[in-house]
Amino acid sequence: MNNRVIEVVTFKLNKGVSEYEFLKAVSASSEFIKTLDGFILRRLSCDDGGNWLEHVEWENLAHAEAGGKNPLWLDWYS
């Protein structure tokens, strides 16, 4: 049985944050998330209305929870 966890987040960029700035930060954070235990895959997409969807796949719930609590990961989203 597969116990993988899919984390899905929907959001819009804050006013004043350009898509270019955001994608630059995503690139840097993607390098970091790849180092977290249990990380499998990250996908990011955006529709024409500026609605973003982030899809992160983890090996299991414990890894997903640990990744989400990592202080360095939290810095990317503060």
N, C-alpha and C positions, 0 to 999 in steps of 0.2 A: 504494500500500500504506500502511496505517495503522500507525505505529510507536508508538502511544500505550502508556503503561505504567499499569497499575492496581496501586496499593499497597494491600494489605489488612492490617489489624492487628486482632487480637482481644485483648481484655483485660477485667479486672474492676477496679473502682475499689478503691483502697487503703482499708483499714479507717479509719474516721473521716472520709472524704471523702464528703460528701453529693452526691446527684445534682444538686441545685440549684447547689452550689459548682462542680461539674465543668462543668455546662452553661454557667455564667457564664464560666468560663475558656475553654471551647470557642468561645463567641461572640467573645471578644476575639482568640483565636488565629486564628479564621476570617478576620477582617479582615486580619490580617497575611499569612496564606498566600495570599490573593488577590493580593498584590503580587509574589509570587515568579514569576520567568520560567517559562513553560511550564505553570503551574497551570491546570487546566481545571475540576475539580469535586471537591467533598468531600461525602461522605454519612456520617452517623453513625446507628447504630441500636442498640437494646438489647432483649434478650428478657426474659421474666419471671423468669429466673434471675439477672439482673444481668450477663449476658455481653454485652459491647459489641463492635461491629464498626465500624471506621473504614475507609472506602473513599475513596482519593484518586486522582484521575486526572491524569496529566501528559501533555504533548505527546510526550515521548520519555524514554528512559532517562537521558540526560545531565541533563535538567532535574530528573528525580526525584532523582537522586543529589545534584545541587547543592542542591536544596531541603532534603534530609535532612541535609546538612552545614552549612547556614546557622546560624551561631552564635545568632542571635535565635530561630530555630525550635527549636533544641536547648534554649534556656532554658525554653520552654513545657513541655517534657517532663522537666525535671530537678526 
